[in-house]
Amino acid sequence: MTAAGTPIAVVTGASSGIGAATARQLAAAGYRVVLTARRKDRVEALAAEINEAGHQATAYPLDVTDRAAVDEFATAFRTLAVLVNNAGGALGADPVATGDPDDWRRMYEVNVIGALNVTQALLPALTASGDGTVVVVSSTAGHATYEGGAGYVAAKNGARVLAETLRLEIVGTPVRVIEIAPGMVKTEEFATTRFRGDTDKAAKVYAGVPEPLTADDVADTITWACTRPPHVNIDLLVVRPRAQASNTKVHREL
């Protein structure tokens, strides 16, 4: 998975939403993108789309919580320019008193341990590039809690702390660490997955909100941060729609 003269970017969770949009935009910016996600058909279709558009993409089905599979994946890279840790998601919106521990465990495994697995496995290749970038897509949930969100908030806090601590630990190496924390983003799957396919509940999340963020909006911020000059590190970029002042203050036109 090397291409002489072409920087390579790995995007996890690239089968839909922010991950897919980021893959498209990084490819358009001149990277050869490697698309990873569990859904083989999705990443292969996206890679074909990107290649047909005249850019460069490779699909690699991968579960980021499977450490052995991640380590095998990492052997394909001698150098790597960008890693976008995007795989994640939310499950449920129950209060602490009745939350399902299995949901909490799954969210932590994907959002935190998955990012840890891929970052650890690819850090040598990022360092060997002489100009590596690690992006952690966290959430405003990792910066302020809200009722019914404790499990997801805890997981995204873990992702946030991973980014902050890694930046401290590798300072002086040619790798920068960027955290992108999106607020309300309306994608085709996030809320529907959170509510286990209940499209009515999912629709209520965005009801009346004028122009929530799109996956492309977030992908644009990720691509912008990755394409800054090498000495410029965007430690943290919080991006919300104008209608959202905080996790619990949202303007709705109902």
Disulfide bonds with the S-S distance in Angstrom:
none
